[in-house]
Structure formats: structure tokens, C-alpha cells
């Protein structure tokens, strides 16, 4: 969300909760790629939690597989990670071409 001054709204809780990670990755990779890296870590954490839940919520139709909603959530998270990674690669290419 952009503020009236054009910068990002730093009052969002995620900026407080992830402050150290954001500072670390933004310093290493620049602001856009650093924020995307933290986003990737957050999605990876969510995938691990959903995966653990999937162990306990097994499909009766397909033993050994998680229930369908967990499969769909995992696929959506994996797709999101792939898209974010492609954006990070494009940003890296663009920054290499501009230097």
C-alpha cells in the first residue's frame, strides 16, 4: 500500500514482525528482491505448516495423500513461490543490465 508520500506504508505489522529479516535481505539484495526473499521464506514456512497438517488429515479415498483442500493449498503456495522466484530473477537481470 502506497502512502501519500509515495513510499510504502511502514505501519503494516509485517514490517515490524519481519524487520530484522527485511533489513538483512534488503541490504544484500536491494529492497524489491529483499522483500521478495522474505516473502519466499514466509511462504516456505506456511508450506511446512500445511504439510504437517496434511500428515494428520489423510484422504480416505487416497490413503497416504492429504485431503484435497490441503493438496490445493500446497499447490497454490508452490505456484506462488515459483512466480515470486521468476520476478526475483527478472529483477536481477534488469539490475545487471542497468549497471
N, C-alpha and C positions, 0 to 999 in steps of 0.2 A: 504494500500500500504506500503510495507516494504522499508525502506531506506537502503543505503549501509551499515550502521552500524548495521542493524538488527532490529532497533526499528521502530515504526510506524511513518509515515510522519506527524509530528505535524503542518505542514504548511497548512494542509487542513482546509478550512474555518469552517467546523463543529466543530472542536476542539476549535476554538476561540468563535464561537457563543454559544456553549453549555458548556463553560469552567466551570462555577460555578456548574451546574448540574453534569457534569462529575466528578469534584473533590469531590462533596458530595457523590455520589453513589460509586465511586471508593474507597473512604475511608471506606465506610460502608461495601461494598460487595467484594472488590478486583477489579482489573482492568477489567478482562473479563466480570464478571457479572455486574459490574457497568456500563460499556459501553452498555451492552445489556439492562439494565434497562432504560437508557436514550433513546435507540432505541425504546423500547416499548412505552415510553411516547410520542416520536415523531410520531410513527405510530398511537397512540391513538388520538393525535391532528389532524392528517390527516384524520382519520375516522370521527371525529366530523365535520370537514370542508366539507368533501364529503357528510356526512349525511345532513348537512344544505342545500347543493346544491341540494340534492335529493328531498327535500321538494318542491323546485321550478320547478324541471324538472320531472314532473309526466308522467308516461306512459299513452298514450291514449288507449292502448289495455287493460291495467290493472289499472283502476283508484285506487289511493291510494298507488301505488307502484312507486318507482323511475324508470326512464328509464333504459333499460337493461345495458348500459355501466356503469352506477353508481352502479348497483347491482353487476356487475362483479368486479369493483374496490373495493367495500366494502368486497366482499368475499375474494379477494386476500389479502387485508390488514388484515382481520381477520385470514386468514390462516398463514400469516407471523408472526402475534403475537403469534399464537399457537406454531409455530415452534421455535420461539425465547424463549418462555417460557419453552419449553421442553429442550432446550440447557441450560438454566439457572438452571433448576432442575438437569440435569446431572452434570453440573459443581459443584453444591452444594454437590451432592452425592459424587463426586470424591474428593472434598476438605475435606469432612467429613471422608472418608475412608483413606485419606493420613495423617490425623492428629492423 
